[in-house]
């Protein structure tokens, strides 16, 4: 079991400080592993009894576990943009997946319309890859990009010397088995599995002799739809499911949207296992090549698991006990697993309860590598180095702005703020707010807005002030709306 100790209460011993102060022979490498649509509860170490993730669990045990980690947005592209820039999606005006629902024209059943948002990272931004490249690192990327419709916005234009598989698509164009139909990656043998292939590419990169440290971004497409997995793993979970007794109802219907309460989709379970298996291969490759003690490894996800839909057959996972999922600002949509490992530098298996978000990785990784921070760039990120070493960070709140409908997932335009243990969600259609104490109510079932009006006013004021500061674009009335 992971020892649950808040980093706000850990005291540093002299030996720990001395250990960190010792300079390694070379600057540390960085490996950032990004899963797609992996929910907080999709790992054994975070509560799943159906999915099996021994390798990711081991990574967590060897590193620091951020139990209050958030994605910067409940959908993919904005979270990835926040990671790359250190800025909130609202500040970037990149607030929905690319190209977003706006590509499909007016919706008669939606009260509001979102304003146009950028379909790329602005070239004026200095991405985290560019920052490392400018500091003498080699840079590598394999997998999902989803941050630009045109090649001029692809990884090569954003600091990555090597790009394998990264383009405009948010999911595998040809599916998870070769042929992949990916112009940025050659097809493999018929039947080759994409998650394996991306790992193969990274391992080949790790095995190549280098004179410089590296920044590597392994951005798996999995576990995003389509549901496709290896048959032997599917059969394994079919047998496991037959022996399981689920305690929760399979679905809860809220309005016209089904919210899944059980993890019981065998193909998804098989995809999770393949992800875990490949993370294990990566960790083994680091060790084999003598890189594991001088490589900072980060593992996290771009948003919560897909757990809702207007059709029961379209829901791959459950985030229970968290509420809702991808496309929502409830915990199920934005809370994600997150671990940072740097062997010999941080206490292994410790839990950090300080809330963190996707903008924080940019300054954190620069800081850990002893590189100059770029505060005007990673404007909304906070370096977590003090927290990793047992200290504190100062931050008033974490914010989200998602002025969009999440289509068939059921999410509505909204914004949110988390300050201390409280989270307020404001819905743009009618202006109503919900307030939750996340320490006592992780499932967000007890709305405290009427009981604590003074706190509602305080958090709303902070949220609105932040929206003005970042020039967050608000949705407007939809002229095509038919009530």
C-alpha positions as CSV (number, residue, x, y, z in Angstrom):
1,X,0.0,0.0,0.0
2,X,1.1,3.5,-0.7
3,X,1.9,5.4,2.5
4,X,-0.5,8.3,2.8
5,X,1.5,11.2,4.2
6,X,0.7,14.8,3.4
7,X,3.8,16.5,2.0
8,X,2.7,19.6,3.9
9,X,3.6,17.8,7.1
10,X,6.9,16.1,6.1
11,X,10.1,17.5,7.6
12,X,13.3,17.2,5.6
13,X,16.2,15.5,7.1
14,X,19.7,16.8,6.5
15,X,20.6,13.7,4.5
16,X,17.6,14.3,2.1
17,X,18.7,17.9,1.5
18,X,22.3,16.8,0.9
19,X,21.2,14.1,-1.5
20,X,19.2,16.5,-3.6
21,X,22.0,19.1,-3.5
22,X,24.5,16.7,-5.0
23,X,24.9,17.4,-8.7
24,X,24.8,14.4,-11.0
25,X,27.3,14.0,-13.7
26,X,24.9,15.2,-16.3
27,X,21.6,17.1,-16.2
28,X,18.6,14.8,-15.5
29,X,16.6,13.4,-18.4
30,X,12.8,13.8,-18.4
31,X,10.3,11.3,-19.6
32,X,6.7,12.5,-19.6
33,X,4.1,9.7,-20.1
34,X,0.7,10.9,-21.0
35,X,-2.3,8.6,-21.1
36,X,-5.5,9.6,-23.0
37,X,-8.9,9.6,-21.3
38,X,-7.5,7.5,-18.4
39,X,-9.7,8.1,-15.4
40,X,-8.6,8.6,-11.8
41,X,-10.1,5.2,-10.8
42,X,-8.7,3.3,-13.7
43,X,-5.7,2.0,-11.9
44,X,-5.4,-0.6,-9.2
45,X,-3.5,1.8,-6.9
46,X,-6.3,4.3,-7.2
47,X,-9.2,2.0,-6.5
48,X,-10.0,-0.3,-9.4
49,X,-10.7,-3.9,-8.6
50,X,-11.3,-4.9,-12.2
51,X,-8.4,-3.4,-14.2
52,X,-4.9,-4.6,-13.4
53,X,-2.0,-2.2,-13.5
54,X,1.0,-3.6,-11.5
55,X,3.6,-1.6,-13.4
56,X,2.0,1.8,-13.0
57,X,1.3,0.8,-9.4
58,X,5.1,0.2,-9.0
59,X,5.9,3.5,-10.5
60,X,3.6,5.2,-8.0
61,X,5.2,3.3,-5.1
62,X,8.6,4.4,-6.3
63,X,7.6,8.0,-6.7
64,X,5.5,10.8,-5.3
65,X,1.7,10.3,-5.6
66,X,-0.4,13.4,-6.2
67,X,-3.8,12.4,-4.9
68,X,-5.3,15.8,-5.7
69,X,-4.0,16.2,-9.3
70,X,-6.1,17.8,-12.0
71,X,-6.1,18.1,-15.7
72,X,-6.4,21.7,-17.0
73,X,-9.6,20.8,-18.9
74,X,-12.1,18.0,-19.0
75,X,-11.2,17.3,-22.7
76,X,-8.0,16.6,-24.6
77,X,-6.6,19.5,-26.7
78,X,-6.9,22.2,-24.0
79,X,-5.2,20.0,-21.4
80,X,-2.4,19.2,-23.8
81,X,-2.0,22.9,-24.7
82,X,-1.8,23.7,-21.0
83,X,1.0,21.1,-20.5
84,X,2.9,22.5,-23.5
85,X,2.6,26.2,-22.5
86,X,2.2,26.4,-18.8
87,X,-0.9,28.5,-19.3
88,X,-4.6,27.9,-18.6
89,X,-6.6,27.0,-21.7
90,X,-8.8,30.1,-21.2
91,X,-5.7,32.3,-21.4
92,X,-4.7,30.6,-24.6
93,X,-8.3,30.7,-26.0
94,X,-8.0,27.0,-26.7
95,X,-10.8,25.7,-24.6
96,X,-12.3,22.7,-26.5
97,X,-11.0,19.7,-28.3
98,X,-9.8,20.5,-31.8
99,X,-11.8,21.1,-34.0
100,X,-14.6,21.0,-31.4
101,X,-18.4,21.0,-31.8
102,X,-18.2,24.3,-33.7
103,X,-17.1,22.3,-36.8
104,X,-20.6,20.7,-37.0
105,X,-22.6,23.9,-37.3
106,X,-25.5,25.3,-35.1
107,X,-27.3,23.1,-32.6
108,X,-31.0,23.6,-32.1
109,X,-31.0,21.8,-28.8
110,X,-28.2,24.0,-27.2
111,X,-29.2,27.2,-25.4
112,X,-25.7,28.7,-25.8
113,X,-23.1,28.9,-28.5
114,X,-19.4,29.1,-27.8
115,X,-17.2,31.7,-29.4
116,X,-14.5,30.6,-31.9
117,X,-11.4,29.4,-30.2
118,X,-7.9,28.8,-31.5
119,X,-7.3,25.5,-33.3
120,X,-3.5,25.5,-32.6
121,X,-0.9,26.6,-30.1
122,X,0.1,30.1,-31.0
123,X,3.6,30.1,-32.6
124,X,4.6,32.9,-30.2
125,X,4.3,30.5,-27.3
126,X,7.5,28.9,-26.1
127,X,6.5,25.3,-25.5
128,X,8.1,23.1,-22.8
129,X,9.9,21.2,-25.6
130,X,11.3,24.4,-27.0
131,X,12.5,25.4,-23.6
132,X,14.4,22.1,-23.1
133,X,15.7,22.3,-26.7
134,X,17.1,25.8,-26.0
135,X,18.8,24.5,-22.9
136,X,20.8,21.8,-24.8
137,X,18.4,18.9,-24.5
138,X,17.4,16.6,-27.3
139,X,13.7,16.3,-27.7
140,X,11.5,13.3,-28.8
141,X,7.8,12.8,-29.1
142,X,5.8,9.7,-30.0
143,X,2.0,9.4,-30.1
144,X,-0.9,11.8,-29.9
145,X,-0.5,15.5,-30.5
146,X,-4.0,16.9,-31.3
147,X,-2.9,20.5,-31.2
148,X,-3.3,21.8,-34.7
149,X,-5.1,21.0,-37.9
150,X,-2.2,21.9,-40.2
151,X,1.3,20.6,-40.4
152,X,2.7,24.0,-39.6
153,X,1.4,23.5,-36.0
154,X,2.6,19.9,-35.6
155,X,5.3,18.8,-33.0
156,X,8.2,19.6,-35.3
157,X,7.2,23.3,-35.2
158,X,6.9,23.2,-31.4
159,X,10.3,22.1,-30.3
160,X,10.4,18.3,-31.0
161,X,13.3,17.1,-33.0
162,X,11.7,13.7,-33.5
163,X,8.0,13.2,-34.0
164,X,6.5,9.7,-34.5
165,X,2.7,9.6,-34.9
166,X,1.8,13.1,-33.7
167,X,-0.6,15.0,-36.0
168,X,-4.1,16.5,-35.9
169,X,-6.0,13.4,-34.9
170,X,-7.4,12.9,-31.5
171,X,-7.7,9.2,-31.9
172,X,-6.0,6.5,-34.1
173,X,-7.3,7.2,-37.6
174,X,-6.9,3.6,-38.6
175,X,-7.5,2.1,-35.2
176,X,-5.1,0.4,-32.8
177,X,-3.9,-2.3,-35.1
178,X,-1.7,-1.8,-38.1
179,X,-2.2,-0.4,-40.8
180,X,-2.5,2.8,-38.8
181,X,-3.2,5.3,-41.6
182,X,-0.9,7.8,-39.9
183,X,1.3,9.9,-42.2
184,X,3.7,10.6,-39.3
185,X,4.4,7.0,-38.7
186,X,5.0,4.0,-41.0
187,X,2.7,1.1,-40.7
188,X,4.0,-1.9,-38.9
189,X,3.3,-5.6,-39.6
190,X,-0.4,-6.4,-40.0
191,X,-1.8,-6.8,-36.5
192,X,0.9,-4.8,-34.7
193,X,-0.7,-3.0,-31.7
194,X,-0.3,0.8,-31.6
195,X,0.4,1.0,-27.9
196,X,3.2,-1.5,-28.3
197,X,4.6,0.3,-31.4
198,X,4.8,3.7,-29.6
199,X,6.7,2.0,-26.8
200,X,9.1,0.3,-29.3
201,X,9.8,3.7,-30.8
202,X,10.7,5.2,-27.4
203,X,12.9,2.3,-26.5
204,X,14.8,2.6,-29.7
205,X,15.3,6.2,-28.9
206,X,16.5,5.4,-25.4
207,X,19.0,2.9,-26.7
208,X,20.6,5.4,-29.1
209,X,23.8,6.8,-27.6
210,X,23.4,10.5,-26.7
211,X,25.8,13.3,-25.7
212,X,23.0,15.4,-24.3
213,X,20.2,14.8,-21.8
214,X,16.7,14.2,-23.3
215,X,13.2,15.4,-22.9
216,X,10.9,12.6,-24.2
217,X,7.1,12.9,-24.5
218,X,5.4,9.5,-24.8
219,X,1.8,10.5,-25.5
220,X,-0.2,7.3,-25.8
221,X,-3.4,7.3,-27.8
222,X,-4.9,4.7,-25.5
223,X,-7.3,4.4,-23.7
224,X,-9.3,6.7,-26.0
225,X,-11.9,5.2,-28.3
226,X,-12.2,3.1,-30.4
227,X,-12.3,0.1,-28.0
228,X,-9.8,-2.3,-29.5
229,X,-7.5,-4.7,-27.7
230,X,-5.7,-7.9,-28.0
231,X,-7.9,-10.9,-28.0
232,X,-6.0,-12.9,-25.3
233,X,-6.4,-10.0,-22.9
234,X,-10.1,-9.6,-23.7
235,X,-10.7,-13.3,-22.9
236,X,-8.8,-12.8,-19.7
237,X,-11.2,-10.1,-18.5
238,X,-14.3,-12.0,-19.8
239,X,-13.4,-14.7,-17.3
240,X,-12.6,-12.2,-14.6
241,X,-15.9,-10.5,-15.1
242,X,-17.8,-13.7,-14.7
243,X,-16.4,-14.1,-11.2
244,X,-17.1,-10.6,-10.0
245,X,-20.0,-9.3,-8.1
246,X,-20.6,-5.6,-8.6
247,X,-21.9,-3.6,-5.7
248,X,-23.1,-0.5,-7.5
249,X,-25.9,-0.2,-10.1
250,X,-24.6,-0.3,-13.6
251,X,-25.9,3.1,-14.6
252,X,-27.6,6.1,-13.0
253,X,-29.8,8.2,-15.3
254,X,-29.5,11.9,-14.9
255,X,-31.7,13.8,-17.3
256,X,-31.1,12.2,-20.6
257,X,-27.5,11.1,-19.7
258,X,-26.4,7.7,-18.4
259,X,-23.6,7.8,-15.8
260,X,-21.7,4.5,-15.5
261,X,-21.2,3.2,-12.0
262,X,-19.3,0.0,-12.7
263,X,-16.1,-1.0,-14.5
264,X,-17.2,-3.9,-16.6
265,X,-16.1,-3.4,-20.2
266,X,-13.7,-6.2,-21.0
267,X,-12.1,-4.5,-24.0
268,X,-11.4,-1.3,-22.1
269,X,-9.9,-3.4,-19.3
270,X,-7.6,-5.1,-21.8
271,X,-6.6,-1.7,-23.2
272,X,-5.7,-0.5,-19.7
273,X,-3.6,-3.6,-19.2
274,X,-1.7,-3.1,-22.5
275,X,-1.0,0.5,-21.3
276,X,0.3,-0.8,-18.0
277,X,2.4,-3.5,-19.7
278,X,4.0,-0.9,-21.9
279,X,4.8,1.4,-19.1
280,X,6.5,-1.5,-17.5
281,X,8.5,-2.0,-20.7
282,X,9.6,1.6,-20.6
283,X,10.7,1.5,-17.0
284,X,12.7,-1.7,-17.7
285,X,14.3,0.0,-20.7
286,X,15.4,2.9,-18.6
287,X,17.0,0.5,-16.1
288,X,18.6,-1.6,-18.8
289,X,20.2,1.4,-20.4
290,X,21.4,2.9,-17.1
291,X,19.0,5.8,-17.2
292,X,16.5,5.1,-14.5
293,X,18.4,6.9,-11.7
294,X,19.0,10.1,-13.7
295,X,15.6,10.3,-15.4
296,X,12.6,12.1,-14.0
297,X,9.5,10.2,-14.9
298,X,6.0,11.8,-14.9
299,X,2.8,9.8,-15.5
300,X,-0.6,11.4,-15.8
301,X,-3.7,11.7,-18.0
302,X,-5.2,14.5,-20.1
303,X,-8.7,14.3,-18.5
304,X,-11.0,12.1,-16.6
305,X,-12.4,8.8,-17.9
306,X,-15.3,8.7,-20.4
307,X,-18.1,7.6,-18.0
308,X,-21.3,9.2,-19.4
309,X,-23.3,9.1,-22.6
310,X,-26.8,9.4,-23.9
311,X,-26.5,5.8,-25.0
312,X,-25.5,3.0,-22.5
313,X,-23.4,1.1,-25.1
314,X,-21.0,4.0,-25.6
315,X,-19.6,4.2,-22.1
316,X,-16.2,2.5,-21.6
317,X,-15.5,3.1,-17.9
318,X,-16.7,4.4,-14.5
319,X,-15.0,7.0,-12.3
320,X,-17.0,6.0,-9.3
321,X,-16.9,7.2,-6.5
322,X,-16.2,10.4,-8.5
323,X,-19.1,12.1,-10.2
324,X,-19.5,12.2,-14.0
325,X,-16.5,12.0,-16.3
326,X,-14.9,13.5,-19.4
327,X,-16.6,16.7,-20.6
328,X,-17.7,17.7,-17.0
329,X,-16.1,19.9,-14.4
330,X,-17.2,17.5,-11.7
331,X,-14.3,15.5,-10.2
332,X,-14.8,12.6,-12.6
333,X,-14.0,14.9,-15.6
334,X,-10.9,16.6,-14.3
335,X,-9.3,14.6,-11.5
336,X,-6.5,12.4,-12.8
337,X,-3.8,10.0,-11.5
338,X,-0.4,11.7,-11.4
339,X,3.0,10.4,-10.2
340,X,6.5,11.8,-10.4
341,X,9.5,9.6,-9.8
342,X,13.2,10.6,-9.5
343,X,15.0,7.7,-7.8
344,X,17.1,8.8,-4.9
345,X,15.7,12.3,-4.8
346,X,12.2,12.1,-3.5
347,X,10.8,9.9,-0.8
348,X,9.2,6.8,-2.5
349,X,5.5,6.0,-2.2
350,X,4.5,9.2,-0.4
351,X,1.2,10.9,-1.0
352,X,1.0,14.7,-1.7
353,X,-2.4,16.1,-1.0
354,X,-1.6,19.6,-2.3
355,X,-3.9,20.3,-5.3
356,X,-1.9,20.6,-8.5
357,X,-2.9,21.0,-12.2
358,X,-1.6,20.5,-15.7
359,X,0.1,23.9,-16.0
360,X,2.4,23.0,-13.2
361,X,4.6,20.5,-15.0
362,X,6.3,23.1,-17.2
363,X,7.9,25.1,-14.4
364,X,8.4,22.0,-12.2
365,X,10.5,20.1,-14.7
366,X,12.6,23.2,-15.6
367,X,13.2,23.7,-11.9
368,X,14.1,20.1,-11.1
369,X,16.6,20.1,-14.0
370,X,18.2,23.3,-12.8
371,X,17.1,25.3,-15.8
372,X,16.1,28.9,-15.8
373,X,12.4,29.4,-15.3
374,X,10.3,31.4,-17.8
375,X,7.6,33.0,-15.6
376,X,6.2,35.1,-18.4
377,X,5.6,31.9,-20.3
378,X,4.4,29.3,-17.8
379,X,2.3,32.1,-16.3
380,X,-0.3,29.8,-14.7
381,X,2.0,27.0,-13.5
382,X,3.6,26.7,-10.1
383,X,6.8,24.7,-9.6
384,X,6.2,21.7,-7.4
385,X,9.8,21.3,-6.5
386,X,9.3,22.7,-3.0
387,X,6.4,20.3,-2.4
388,X,8.4,17.3,-3.8
389,X,11.1,18.2,-1.2
390,X,8.6,18.4,1.7
391,X,7.8,22.1,1.6
392,X,4.9,24.3,0.6
393,X,3.6,26.1,-2.4
394,X,1.5,29.3,-2.4
395,X,-1.5,29.4,-4.6
396,X,-4.9,31.0,-4.1
397,X,-6.9,28.6,-6.2
398,X,-7.1,26.5,-9.3
399,X,-9.4,27.4,-12.2
400,X,-11.3,25.8,-15.1
401,X,-13.2,27.4,-17.9
402,X,-15.1,25.2,-20.3
403,X,-17.7,27.3,-22.2
404,X,-18.8,24.3,-24.4
405,X,-21.3,21.5,-24.5
406,X,-19.6,18.0,-24.5
407,X,-21.9,16.6,-27.1
408,X,-23.3,13.1,-26.3
409,X,-21.4,13.1,-23.0
410,X,-24.0,15.5,-21.5
411,X,-21.7,18.1,-20.1
412,X,-22.8,21.8,-20.1
413,X,-20.9,25.1,-20.4
414,X,-19.5,25.9,-17.1
415,X,-16.5,27.2,-15.1
416,X,-15.0,26.1,-11.7
417,X,-12.7,27.1,-9.0
418,X,-11.1,25.0,-6.3
419,X,-9.8,26.8,-3.2
420,X,-8.5,24.7,-0.3
421,X,-11.0,21.8,0.0
422,X,-13.9,23.6,-1.6
423,X,-14.9,23.6,-5.2
424,X,-17.5,25.9,-6.8
425,X,-19.0,25.1,-10.3
426,X,-20.9,27.8,-12.1
427,X,-23.2,26.8,-15.1
428,X,-23.5,29.4,-17.8
429,X,-27.0,28.5,-19.1
430,X,-28.8,29.8,-16.0
431,X,-26.0,31.0,-13.8
432,X,-26.7,28.6,-11.0
433,X,-23.8,27.4,-8.8
434,X,-22.9,24.3,-6.9
435,X,-20.5,24.2,-3.9
436,X,-18.8,21.1,-2.6
437,X,-16.5,20.2,0.2
438,X,-14.2,17.7,-1.5
439,X,-12.6,16.5,1.7
440,X,-15.9,15.3,3.1
441,X,-17.8,14.7,-0.2
442,X,-15.6,13.4,-3.0
443,X,-18.7,12.3,-4.9
444,X,-20.1,15.8,-5.0
445,X,-23.5,14.9,-3.8
446,X,-24.1,17.5,-1.0
447,X,-24.5,20.9,-2.6
448,X,-23.6,23.5,0.1
449,X,-24.4,26.6,-1.9
450,X,-27.5,27.5,0.1
451,X,-25.9,26.6,3.4
452,X,-22.7,28.7,2.8
453,X,-23.8,31.8,0.7
454,X,-20.8,33.8,2.0
455,X,-18.3,31.3,0.6
456,X,-20.3,31.1,-2.7
457,X,-19.9,34.9,-3.0
458,X,-16.2,34.8,-2.2
459,X,-15.4,32.0,-4.7
460,X,-17.6,33.5,-7.4
461,X,-15.9,36.8,-7.1
462,X,-12.5,35.1,-7.4
463,X,-13.6,33.1,-10.4
464,X,-15.0,36.1,-12.2
465,X,-11.9,38.2,-11.5
466,X,-9.8,35.4,-12.9
467,X,-12.0,35.1,-16.0
468,X,-11.4,38.8,-16.7
469,X,-7.7,38.5,-16.0
470,X,-7.2,35.7,-18.6
471,X,-9.8,37.3,-21.0
472,X,-11.9,34.1,-20.9
473,X,-14.4,34.1,-23.7
474,X,-18.0,33.5,-22.6
475,X,-20.6,31.6,-24.5
476,X,-23.4,33.6,-26.2
477,X,-27.1,33.1,-26.8
478,X,-27.6,30.5,-29.6
479,X,-30.0,32.1,-32.2
480,X,-30.9,28.7,-33.5
481,X,-32.0,27.3,-30.1
482,X,-35.4,25.7,-30.1
483,X,-36.7,25.2,-26.5
